[in-house]
Amino acid sequence: MIFEKDIEQCLVTLMNGGLILYPTDTIWGIGCDATNEEAIGKIYQLKKRNDEKAMIVLVADERDVMNHVAAPDLALFDYLATTVKPTTVIYDGALGFANNLVANDGSIAIRICHDEFCRHLLRRFRKPIVSTSANISGMPSPQNFEEIPEEIKNGADYIVQYKQEDKTPAQPSSLIKWHNGKVTVLRE
């Protein structure tokens, strides 16, 4: 019941250019429509983050990557199938994202999310969703809902109820760059 109510409220918030505070397959994140420049600006402001620093985007499946990246190397999907930890990939040639989300070199960080809540939300929203750690820039990432600063909670337009009681320590994703079949690990 909470799950579905949260999905519905997140969809309304995202469609109206708002910010959500939600659990992901890694840590709690601040999210918005990855195609909405104004909403992305709100996240940079809330986190007190330099808008030159890129943020991660979540998608539901490989097809979404194909729709938002120019000519991705399909061998990457075979590599991702072997990873145990959630893995974010920096892709060249971002397509269809808000300009203030794409790095100066045209790249974008995307993670195919396998979390039930996020996949459900992504499939219903039908667009990529920003996922950046629920903290002030430069501060430690929260390991559970309880550790999220009040300032961040107060800045969200909707806070997901689902998984707020989960105290399992969470970790950020691995971060890699894929180039010509070679992996460069940027964060384990």
Backbone as a chain_set.jsonl record, in Angstrom:
{"seq": "MIFEKDIEQCLVTLMNGGLILYPTDTIWGIGCDATNEEAIGKIYQLKKRNDEKAMIVLVADERDVMNHVAAPDLALFDYLATTVKPTTVIYDGALGFANNLVANDGSIAIRICHDEFCRHLLRRFRKPIVSTSANISGMPSPQNFEEIPEEIKNGADYIVQYKQEDKTPAQPSSLIKWHNGKVTVLRE", "coords": {"N": [[0.831, -1.194, 0.0], [1.856, 1.32, 0.927], [4.001, 1.407, -0.834], [2.794, 1.674, -3.453], [1.408, 4.108, -3.097], [3.563, 5.821, -2.659], [4.848, 5.61, -5.175], [2.885, 6.774, -6.846], [2.768, 9.424, -5.772], [5.405, 10.244, -6.195], [5.473, 10.241, -8.996], [3.648, 12.323, -9.627], [4.997, 14.47, -8.426], [7.479, 14.471, -9.842], [6.556, 14.955, -12.464], [5.669, 17.515, -12.172], [7.956, 18.986, -11.946], [9.239, 18.802, -9.523], [11.241, 17.852, -6.575], [12.239, 14.674, -5.401], [12.824, 12.615, -2.538], [14.302, 9.657, -2.17], [14.629, 6.016, -1.789], [17.242, 4.112, -3.262], [18.915, 1.607, -5.279], [21.264, 1.744, -4.047], [22.3, 4.148, -2.065], [20.169, 6.522, -0.236], [18.591, 8.894, -2.317], [18.419, 12.147, -3.916], [16.097, 13.105, -6.212], [14.999, 13.941, -9.576], [13.299, 14.82, -12.63], [15.283, 13.944, -15.263], [15.348, 15.377, -17.572], [14.566, 17.906, -17.111], [15.627, 21.016, -16.826], [15.282, 23.114, -14.955], [14.429, 21.767, -12.607], [16.712, 20.242, -12.103], [18.5, 22.283, -11.548], [17.444, 23.05, -9.081], [18.244, 20.932, -7.479], [21.059, 21.211, -7.483], [21.204, 23.626, -6.109], [19.978, 22.968, -3.619], [21.783, 21.03, -2.636], [23.955, 22.623, -2.403], [25.892, 22.598, -4.339], [28.444, 22.763, -6.79], [27.585, 23.445, -10.086], [29.105, 22.336, -12.028], [29.85, 19.842, -11.328], [29.014, 16.621, -12.145], [25.981, 14.624, -12.035], [24.471, 11.466, -11.188], [22.343, 9.414, -13.212], [19.431, 7.445, -13.196], [18.189, 4.575, -14.905], [15.791, 2.196, -16.227], [16.437, -0.049, -17.796], [18.529, -1.714, -20.33], [17.625, -0.828, -22.822], [16.821, 1.777, -22.297], [19.299, 2.993, -21.929], [20.27, 2.782, -24.531], [18.56, 4.568, -25.782], [19.42, 6.995, -24.811], [22.102, 7.428, -25.161], [24.625, 8.041, -27.488], [25.545, 5.656, -29.719], [26.376, 3.371, -27.861], [28.733, 0.93, -26.637], [27.91, -2.318, -27.078], [29.056, -4.487, -25.818], [29.544, -3.686, -23.279], [27.209, -4.175, -21.811], [27.311, -6.924, -21.438], [29.504, -7.049, -19.727], [28.446, -5.625, -17.509], [26.539, -7.459, -16.668], [28.026, -9.218, -15.237], [28.779, -7.972, -12.923], [28.602, -7.547, -9.391], [28.052, -5.6, -7.474], [26.0, -2.643, -7.546], [26.548, -0.709, -10.443], [27.681, 2.239, -11.851], [27.988, 3.798, -14.966], [30.05, 5.863, -16.915], [29.164, 7.368, -19.766], [29.976, 8.367, -23.094], [28.604, 10.864, -25.273], [25.909, 11.808, -24.517], [22.35, 11.878, -24.817], [19.342, 13.697, -25.075], [19.075, 14.677, -22.467], [18.729, 17.207, -19.879], [20.559, 20.212, -20.405], [22.134, 21.18, -18.216], [22.774, 18.922, -16.877], [24.43, 17.29, -18.273], [27.877, 16.562, -18.633], [30.658, 18.779, -19.346], [32.182, 17.617, -21.371], [30.322, 16.22, -22.784], [29.549, 13.832, -21.699], [27.714, 11.422, -19.651], [26.649, 10.057, -16.541], [25.307, 6.966, -15.966], [23.177, 4.598, -14.385], [21.885, 1.401, -14.586], [19.171, 0.468, -12.908], [18.35, -1.965, -10.517], [16.72, -2.184, -8.367], [13.571, -2.836, -6.904], [11.606, -0.83, -6.253], [12.655, 1.504, -7.523], [12.842, 0.657, -10.235], [10.163, 0.214, -10.83], [9.161, 2.821, -10.536], [10.708, 4.196, -12.499], [9.876, 2.882, -14.848], [7.187, 3.571, -14.941], [7.354, 6.36, -15.049], [8.747, 6.797, -17.385], [10.99, 8.167, -18.19], [14.47, 9.022, -17.675], [15.713, 9.353, -14.307], [17.211, 11.635, -12.102], [19.693, 10.805, -9.703], [21.187, 11.644, -6.963], [23.345, 11.714, -4.154], [21.784, 12.058, -0.946], [22.686, 14.463, 0.54], [24.501, 17.365, 1.752], [26.732, 18.912, -0.447], [30.036, 17.691, -0.292], [29.818, 16.659, 2.242], [29.508, 13.576, 4.195], [27.923, 10.758, 2.594], [24.602, 9.717, 3.372], [23.972, 6.709, 5.192], [21.581, 5.57, 5.709], [18.048, 6.369, 5.963], [17.664, 7.837, 8.313], [20.043, 9.264, 8.655], [19.977, 11.342, 6.872], [20.349, 14.784, 6.33], [18.33, 17.321, 7.907], [17.976, 19.666, 6.452], [18.099, 18.776, 3.817], [15.896, 17.044, 3.746], [13.864, 18.926, 4.186], [14.031, 20.339, 1.83], [13.011, 18.737, -0.124], [10.285, 17.989, -2.297], [8.678, 15.793, -2.139], [8.837, 13.085, 0.077], [9.699, 9.787, 0.119], [8.044, 7.176, 1.79], [8.457, 4.474, 1.893], [10.815, 2.083, 2.899], [11.987, 3.713, 4.855], [12.433, 2.834, 7.421], [14.418, 0.982, 7.198], [17.512, 0.065, 8.323], [19.824, -0.916, 7.31], [23.177, -0.523, 6.491], [24.075, 1.493, 3.75], [25.838, 1.736, 0.623], [27.561, 3.768, -1.823], [27.375, 3.365, -5.436], [29.597, 1.441, -7.586], [31.818, 3.099, -9.811], [32.481, 3.454, -13.157], [34.382, 3.937, -16.182], [33.943, 3.238, -19.523], [35.746, 2.338, -22.319], [36.328, 1.541, -25.565], [36.097, -1.246, -24.997], [37.574, -1.464, -22.694], [37.829, -1.228, -19.177], [37.865, 1.381, -16.863], [38.194, 1.811, -13.542], [36.74, 4.102, -11.492], [35.632, 4.495, -9.017], [35.453, 2.168, -6.498]], "CA": [[0.0, 0.0, 0.0], [2.773, 2.465, 0.97], [4.784, 1.339, -2.074], [2.023, 2.251, -4.565], [1.148, 5.524, -2.788], [4.828, 6.51, -2.915], [5.057, 5.679, -6.628], [1.941, 7.775, -7.377], [3.187, 10.763, -5.331], [6.658, 10.547, -6.899], [5.139, 10.559, -10.394], [3.058, 13.668, -9.648], [6.074, 15.413, -8.087], [8.417, 14.523, -10.966], [5.9, 15.581, -13.617], [5.514, 18.94, -11.872], [9.269, 19.61, -11.807], [9.663, 18.784, -8.121], [12.318, 16.978, -6.11], [11.856, 13.573, -4.524], [13.846, 12.006, -1.693], [13.873, 8.274, -2.356], [15.634, 4.957, -1.657], [17.656, 3.536, -4.539], [19.603, 0.329, -5.123], [22.469, 2.017, -3.243], [21.964, 5.022, -0.942], [19.029, 7.413, -0.465], [18.947, 9.906, -3.294], [17.552, 13.253, -4.295], [15.824, 12.859, -7.618], [14.107, 14.778, -10.375], [13.248, 14.498, -14.047], [16.608, 14.205, -15.844], [15.217, 16.227, -18.759], [14.044, 19.189, -16.646], [16.758, 21.854, -16.416], [14.936, 23.872, -13.75], [14.439, 20.834, -11.479], [18.115, 19.904, -11.848], [19.037, 23.463, -10.876], [16.992, 23.006, -7.678], [19.096, 19.967, -6.756], [22.366, 21.848, -7.262], [21.011, 24.643, -5.072], [19.72, 22.284, -2.352], [23.014, 20.375, -2.184], [25.027, 23.634, -2.375], [26.879, 21.919, -5.183], [28.876, 23.414, -8.025], [26.882, 22.795, -11.19], [30.079, 21.698, -12.929], [29.954, 18.446, -10.897], [27.941, 15.825, -12.737], [25.165, 13.769, -11.176], [24.102, 10.171, -11.758], [20.986, 9.234, -13.701], [18.971, 6.054, -13.159], [17.289, 4.098, -15.953], [15.236, 0.886, -15.884], [17.024, -1.186, -18.518], [19.496, -1.445, -21.397], [16.95, -0.072, -23.872], [16.88, 3.19, -21.91], [20.664, 3.454, -22.234], [20.339, 2.898, -25.996], [17.804, 5.76, -26.178], [19.995, 8.222, -24.255], [23.548, 7.47, -25.394], [24.984, 7.846, -28.898], [26.389, 4.499, -30.053], [27.058, 2.679, -26.759], [29.357, -0.354, -26.96], [27.021, -3.349, -26.538], [29.832, -5.397, -24.964], [29.436, -3.18, -21.914], [26.083, -4.829, -21.139], [27.808, -8.237, -21.003], [30.338, -6.774, -18.547], [27.576, -5.26, -16.385], [25.855, -8.676, -16.21], [28.935, -9.961, -14.347], [29.063, -7.195, -11.719], [27.784, -7.885, -8.226], [27.672, -4.325, -6.868], [25.451, -1.685, -8.515], [27.645, -0.051, -11.156], [27.351, 3.402, -12.667], [28.905, 3.892, -16.098], [30.135, 7.163, -17.586], [29.037, 7.176, -21.213], [30.145, 9.515, -23.977], [27.503, 11.076, -26.2], [24.598, 11.881, -23.864], [21.258, 12.329, -25.685], [18.015, 13.916, -24.513], [19.089, 15.131, -21.075], [18.839, 18.654, -19.686], [21.938, 20.669, -20.617], [22.889, 21.35, -16.976], [23.061, 17.602, -16.307], [25.478, 16.683, -19.09], [29.213, 17.103, -18.369], [31.197, 19.637, -20.405], [32.704, 16.794, -22.467], [29.208, 15.519, -23.415], [29.316, 12.525, -21.077], [26.67, 11.309, -18.632], [26.796, 8.875, -15.681], [24.023, 6.255, -15.938], [23.143, 3.279, -13.755], [20.688, 0.592, -14.78], [18.784, 0.191, -11.537], [17.652, -3.243, -10.354], [15.872, -2.084, -7.183], [12.156, -2.977, -7.264], [10.918, 0.463, -6.176], [13.164, 2.397, -8.575], [12.457, 0.154, -11.567], [8.73, 0.467, -10.975], [9.032, 4.264, -10.733], [11.295, 4.533, -13.793], [9.028, 2.37, -15.936], [5.943, 4.359, -14.986], [7.683, 7.74, -15.419], [9.181, 6.698, -18.783], [12.146, 9.035, -18.436], [15.509, 8.851, -16.662], [15.563, 10.147, -13.085], [18.47, 11.971, -11.43], [19.895, 10.209, -8.387], [22.406, 12.143, -6.335], [23.282, 11.419, -2.722], [20.937, 12.944, -0.14], [23.551, 15.172, 1.489], [25.067, 18.63, 1.297], [27.979, 18.629, -1.156], [31.237, 17.642, 0.537], [29.529, 15.939, 3.482], [29.371, 12.136, 3.945], [26.634, 10.257, 2.1], [23.869, 9.02, 4.429], [23.898, 5.259, 5.019], [20.17, 5.204, 5.813], [17.168, 7.544, 5.972], [17.884, 8.582, 9.56], [21.245, 10.097, 8.543], [19.789, 12.431, 5.896], [20.209, 16.068, 7.022], [17.007, 17.96, 7.884], [17.981, 20.641, 5.367], [17.795, 18.042, 2.589], [14.493, 16.607, 3.865], [13.009, 20.108, 4.034], [14.119, 20.819, 0.453], [12.332, 17.81, -1.041], [8.849, 18.208, -2.476], [8.034, 14.567, -1.659], [9.738, 12.122, 0.723], [9.172, 8.43, 0.053], [7.897, 6.505, 3.079], [8.971, 3.113, 1.713], [12.191, 1.789, 3.335], [12.542, 4.661, 5.825], [12.8, 2.1, 8.638], [15.545, 0.093, 6.894], [18.757, 0.588, 8.914], [20.965, -1.577, 6.673], [24.101, 0.492, 5.948], [24.124, 1.51, 2.287], [27.076, 2.227, 0.023], [27.395, 4.256, -3.2], [27.687, 2.416, -6.499], [30.895, 1.506, -8.247], [31.773, 4.049, -10.921], [33.473, 3.071, -14.166], [34.382, 4.534, -17.523], [34.141, 2.167, -20.505], [36.247, 2.901, -23.567], [36.863, 0.528, -26.478], [36.175, -2.55, -24.346], [38.422, -1.434, -21.502], [37.198, -0.629, -18.016], [38.651, 2.154, -15.913], [37.418, 1.939, -12.317], [36.912, 5.425, -10.877], [35.244, 4.308, -7.606], [35.138, 0.748, -6.269]], "C": [[0.877, 1.261, 0.0], [3.545, 2.558, -0.34], [4.041, 2.052, -3.203], [1.729, 3.73, -4.34], [2.409, 6.347, -3.075], [5.095, 6.662, -4.411], [4.165, 6.776, -7.217], [2.383, 9.196, -7.025], [4.49, 11.191, -6.018], [6.369, 10.957, -8.338], [4.569, 11.969, -10.511], [4.146, 14.715, -9.414], [7.041, 15.578, -9.258], [7.815, 15.239, -12.172], [5.722, 17.089, -13.424], [6.844, 19.647, -11.618], [9.789, 19.653, -10.382], [10.788, 17.813, -7.835], [11.75, 15.893, -5.2], [13.078, 13.14, -3.721], [13.446, 10.542, -1.636], [15.001, 7.259, -2.178], [15.969, 4.412, -3.035], [18.283, 2.167, -4.277], [20.909, 0.498, -4.336], [22.038, 2.85, -2.038], [20.706, 5.83, -1.252], [19.475, 8.536, -1.396], [17.941, 11.036, -3.375], [17.344, 13.072, -5.789], [14.916, 13.878, -8.246], [14.139, 14.243, -11.802], [14.585, 14.904, -14.674], [16.552, 15.036, -17.122], [14.758, 17.643, -18.394], [15.161, 20.045, -16.049], [16.486, 22.62, -15.115], [14.978, 22.974, -12.505], [15.873, 20.454, -11.107], [18.807, 21.063, -11.136], [18.657, 23.503, -9.403], [17.855, 22.038, -6.861], [20.463, 20.576, -6.473], [22.267, 22.867, -6.127], [20.819, 23.998, -3.699], [20.994, 21.663, -1.784], [24.172, 21.36, -1.985], [26.219, 23.103, -3.175], [27.18, 22.742, -6.425], [28.213, 22.696, -9.197], [27.812, 22.231, -12.258], [30.235, 20.216, -12.572], [28.751, 17.674, -11.409], [27.182, 15.019, -11.682], [24.808, 12.496, -11.931], [22.635, 10.183, -12.172], [20.649, 7.749, -13.629], [18.047, 5.783, -14.345], [16.867, 2.676, -15.585], [15.927, -0.281, -16.581], [17.964, -0.73, -19.636], [18.889, -0.6, -22.516], [16.988, 1.429, -23.57], [18.263, 3.782, -22.186], [20.779, 3.7, -23.736], [19.627, 4.164, -26.482], [18.483, 7.065, -25.757], [21.506, 8.352, -24.41], [23.799, 7.207, -26.878], [25.948, 6.669, -29.015], [27.109, 3.858, -28.864], [27.633, 1.341, -27.235], [28.524, -1.449, -26.293], [27.744, -4.35, -25.651], [29.786, -4.949, -23.504], [28.318, -3.883, -21.147], [26.461, -6.229, -20.665], [28.656, -8.073, -19.749], [29.455, -6.484, -17.331], [26.838, -6.472, -15.823], [26.717, -9.478, -15.24], [29.216, -9.225, -13.035], [28.092, -7.569, -10.602], [27.212, -6.608, -7.614], [27.016, -3.428, -7.927], [26.579, -0.846, -9.121], [27.117, 1.054, -12.053], [28.43, 3.529, -13.738], [28.874, 5.319, -16.646], [30.186, 6.887, -19.082], [29.343, 8.476, -21.938], [28.87, 9.661, -24.795], [26.116, 11.047, -25.581], [23.557, 12.463, -24.821], [19.982, 12.552, -24.878], [17.949, 14.315, -23.052], [19.111, 16.655, -21.029], [20.306, 19.054, -19.811], [22.75, 20.768, -19.336], [23.158, 20.03, -16.259], [24.233, 16.931, -17.027], [26.812, 17.371, -18.795], [29.698, 17.914, -19.576], [31.714, 18.851, -21.605], [31.603, 15.985, -23.165], [28.893, 14.167, -22.814], [28.209, 12.605, -20.024], [26.907, 10.008, -17.849], [25.42, 8.225, -15.52], [24.183, 4.923, -15.216], [21.807, 2.615, -14.092], [20.328, 0.075, -13.393], [17.971, -1.097, -11.443], [16.766, -3.275, -9.111], [14.401, -2.082, -7.605], [11.426, -1.63, -7.288], [11.349, 1.371, -7.335], [12.748, 1.939, -9.967], [10.979, 0.428, -11.844], [8.497, 1.95, -11.288], [9.54, 4.676, -12.117], [10.416, 4.079, -14.955], [7.737, 3.173, -16.062], [6.205, 5.8, -15.442], [8.105, 7.833, -16.887], [10.27, 7.688, -19.179], [13.208, 8.707, -17.398], [15.263, 9.796, -15.48], [16.949, 10.385, -12.488], [18.512, 11.244, -10.089], [21.236, 10.694, -7.862], [22.259, 11.959, -4.833], [22.535, 12.498, -1.941], [21.759, 13.61, 0.964], [23.937, 16.526, 0.903], [26.419, 18.286, 0.657], [29.177, 18.704, -0.214], [31.053, 16.917, 1.858], [29.39, 14.448, 3.17], [27.966, 11.775, 3.435], [25.923, 9.524, 3.231], [23.796, 7.526, 4.143], [22.48, 4.732, 5.185], [19.355, 6.491, 5.939], [17.437, 8.449, 7.173], [19.045, 9.571, 9.459], [21.105, 11.257, 7.543], [19.585, 13.735, 6.657], [18.802, 16.668, 6.859], [16.904, 18.956, 6.732], [17.617, 19.984, 4.027], [16.325, 17.6, 2.614], [13.551, 17.784, 3.621], [12.996, 20.633, 2.599], [13.431, 19.926, -0.562], [10.849, 18.139, -1.117], [8.049, 16.974, -2.064], [9.104, 13.639, -1.099], [9.057, 10.763, 0.728], [9.141, 7.83, 1.46], [8.554, 5.117, 3.056], [10.454, 3.046, 2.081], [12.786, 2.812, 4.314], [13.034, 3.95, 7.08], [14.002, 1.182, 8.432], [16.849, 0.723, 7.382], [20.004, -0.074, 8.327], [21.889, -0.515, 6.086], [24.205, 0.372, 4.421], [25.431, 2.126, 1.811], [26.79, 2.769, -1.374], [27.766, 3.169, -4.207], [29.165, 2.476, -6.872], [30.729, 2.485, -9.401], [32.877, 3.682, -11.896], [33.326, 3.928, -15.417], [34.706, 3.38, -18.46], [34.609, 2.807, -21.797], [36.89, 1.795, -24.395], [37.074, -0.828, -25.803], [37.051, -2.602, -23.113], [37.715, -0.669, -20.382], [38.214, 0.159, -17.203], [37.767, 2.359, -14.686], [37.753, 3.279, -11.665], [36.542, 5.413, -9.387], [34.836, 2.862, -7.445], [33.813, 0.594, -5.578]], "O": [[0.677, 2.16, -0.816], [3.725, 3.645, -0.89], [4.602, 2.942, -3.842], [1.79, 4.523, -5.279], [2.335, 7.428, -3.658], [5.522, 7.725, -4.861], [4.632, 7.609, -7.994], [2.374, 10.077, -7.885], [4.655, 12.357, -6.378], [6.956, 11.914, -8.842], [4.964, 12.727, -11.397], [4.208, 15.723, -10.118], [7.384, 16.702, -9.624], [8.488, 16.037, -12.824], [5.635, 17.842, -14.394], [6.862, 20.777, -11.132], [10.676, 20.445, -10.063], [11.232, 17.061, -8.703], [10.9, 16.153, -4.348], [14.215, 13.283, -4.169], [12.381, 10.208, -1.118], [16.172, 7.577, -2.383], [15.087, 4.266, -3.881], [18.185, 1.637, -3.171], [21.573, -0.483, -4.002], [21.469, 2.311, -1.089], [20.227, 5.831, -2.386], [20.584, 9.057, -1.28], [16.787, 10.908, -2.966], [18.304, 12.906, -6.541], [14.168, 14.584, -7.569], [14.905, 13.337, -12.129], [14.971, 16.072, -14.62], [17.591, 15.364, -17.695], [14.582, 18.483, -19.277], [15.587, 19.826, -14.914], [17.375, 22.751, -14.274], [15.503, 23.378, -11.468], [16.204, 20.357, -9.926], [19.608, 20.847, -10.227], [19.45, 23.936, -8.567], [18.156, 22.296, -5.695], [20.972, 20.473, -5.357], [23.159, 22.948, -5.283], [21.429, 24.432, -2.721], [21.253, 21.761, -0.585], [25.228, 20.994, -1.469], [27.371, 23.158, -2.743], [26.288, 23.337, -7.028], [28.274, 21.47, -9.289], [27.355, 21.709, -13.275], [30.692, 19.422, -13.395], [27.607, 18.034, -11.134], [27.684, 14.77, -10.586], [24.839, 12.459, -13.161], [21.803, 10.864, -11.571], [21.476, 6.9, -13.959], [17.241, 6.627, -14.736], [17.494, 2.03, -14.746], [16.0, -1.379, -16.028], [18.166, 0.465, -19.857], [19.569, 0.249, -23.092], [17.164, 2.247, -24.473], [18.382, 4.927, -22.622], [21.328, 4.717, -24.16], [20.037, 4.766, -27.475], [18.158, 8.128, -26.288], [22.118, 9.269, -23.86], [23.252, 6.265, -27.451], [27.046, 6.703, -28.46], [28.339, 3.804, -28.857], [27.078, 0.703, -28.13], [28.444, -1.498, -25.066], [27.115, -4.999, -24.815], [29.971, -5.762, -22.599], [28.465, -4.157, -19.956], [25.995, -6.678, -19.617], [28.544, -8.865, -18.814], [29.683, -7.029, -16.251], [26.541, -6.512, -14.629], [26.205, -10.321, -14.504], [29.826, -9.793, -12.13], [26.922, -7.866, -10.843], [26.029, -6.547, -7.279], [27.429, -3.448, -9.087], [27.446, -0.34, -8.409], [26.239, 0.844, -12.89], [29.621, 3.389, -13.462], [27.805, 5.905, -16.817], [31.117, 6.262, -19.59], [29.01, 9.558, -21.454], [28.138, 8.69, -24.987], [25.237, 10.336, -26.066], [23.836, 13.417, -25.547], [19.586, 11.695, -24.089], [16.873, 14.294, -22.456], [19.463, 17.312, -22.008], [21.192, 18.321, -19.374], [23.945, 20.471, -19.351], [23.708, 20.021, -15.158], [24.937, 16.104, -16.447], [26.883, 18.598, -18.715], [29.199, 17.744, -20.688], [31.692, 19.35, -22.73], [31.896, 15.162, -24.033], [28.066, 13.427, -23.346], [27.825, 13.684, -19.572], [27.311, 8.995, -18.418], [24.487, 8.843, -15.007], [25.172, 4.212, -15.397], [20.742, 3.201, -13.902], [21.095, -0.669, -12.78], [17.02, -1.296, -12.199], [16.128, -4.291, -8.834], [14.032, -1.399, -8.56], [10.708, -1.329, -8.242], [10.51, 1.934, -8.037], [12.342, 2.759, -10.791], [10.601, 0.822, -12.947], [7.732, 2.289, -12.191], [8.868, 5.426, -12.825], [10.237, 4.81, -15.929], [7.257, 3.421, -17.169], [5.38, 6.393, -16.138], [7.846, 8.838, -17.549], [10.444, 8.004, -20.356], [12.883, 8.167, -16.34], [14.692, 10.876, -15.63], [17.757, 9.463, -12.38], [17.488, 11.09, -9.424], [22.29, 10.207, -8.272], [21.151, 12.043, -4.304], [22.641, 13.688, -2.237], [21.558, 13.357, 2.152], [23.728, 16.794, -0.28], [27.158, 17.453, 1.181], [29.318, 19.652, 0.558], [32.035, 16.592, 2.526], [29.179, 14.08, 2.015], [26.971, 12.402, 3.799], [26.562, 8.784, 3.978], [23.587, 7.116, 3.001], [22.2, 3.583, 4.846], [19.923, 7.581, 6.013], [17.435, 9.674, 7.054], [19.026, 10.611, 10.116], [22.025, 12.061, 7.396], [18.734, 13.797, 7.545], [18.175, 16.534, 5.808], [15.85, 19.072, 6.107], [16.91, 20.574, 3.211], [15.603, 17.761, 1.63], [12.549, 17.642, 2.92], [12.045, 21.304, 2.198], [13.279, 20.301, -1.725], [10.235, 18.521, -0.12], [6.883, 17.085, -1.686], [10.146, 13.431, -1.721], [7.966, 10.608, 1.277], [10.098, 7.965, 2.222], [9.12, 4.657, 4.047], [11.249, 3.865, 1.622], [13.989, 2.771, 4.572], [13.964, 4.425, 7.732], [14.547, 0.658, 9.404], [17.243, 1.789, 6.908], [21.116, 0.176, 8.792], [21.454, 0.306, 5.278], [24.4, -0.718, 3.884], [26.047, 2.932, 2.508], [25.876, 2.288, -2.045], [28.398, 2.174, -3.854], [29.879, 3.417, -6.527], [29.623, 2.675, -9.906], [34.049, 3.605, -11.529], [32.291, 4.548, -15.662], [35.647, 2.625, -18.212], [33.958, 3.712, -22.319], [37.875, 1.187, -23.977], [38.099, -1.478, -26.007], [37.253, -3.674, -22.542], [37.098, 0.374, -20.601], [39.296, -0.341, -16.894], [36.719, 2.999, -14.77], [38.906, 3.549, -11.33], [37.061, 6.205, -8.6], [33.969, 2.375, -8.171], [33.385, -0.527, -5.305]]}, "num_chains": 1, "name": "protein.A"}
